[in-house]
Amino acid sequence: MDNEKRIYPRTQVKWSVSGITNSGMMQGETQNISLNGAFICCEKVLRPNEVLLLTVNGPSGPMQVIARVVWSNLRACDAKEFTSGVGVKFMWSLPRTESERFMWTEAD
């Protein structure tokens, strides 16, 4: 039985991400993403409730979203260059046009 409670399904993708936080810039990579949020591996430790401006570099080009950190874990990512993992929630719903729907579901 699947206990998944997310509204939107996550797609497993590795897209580069950069962000601006109150404490400076961050670089990272998505592990999965949906219309509502993402799991990001990054080099910077981010705190829950921290707000950031993210640039997500998807296959159709970069998109900017404002996101809030929901959780943070120093051991969530295996990659050596990314020491921290964060779950973020996008603070507004992205438009659901056909081209954007394709972009969010298109895997590498």
Secondary structure, 3 states (H helix, E strand, C coil): CCCCCCCCCCEECCCEEEEEECCEEEEEEEEEECCCEEEEEECCCCCCCCEEEEEEEECCEEEEEEEEEEEEECCCCCCCCCCEEEEEEECCCCCCCHHHHHHHHCCC
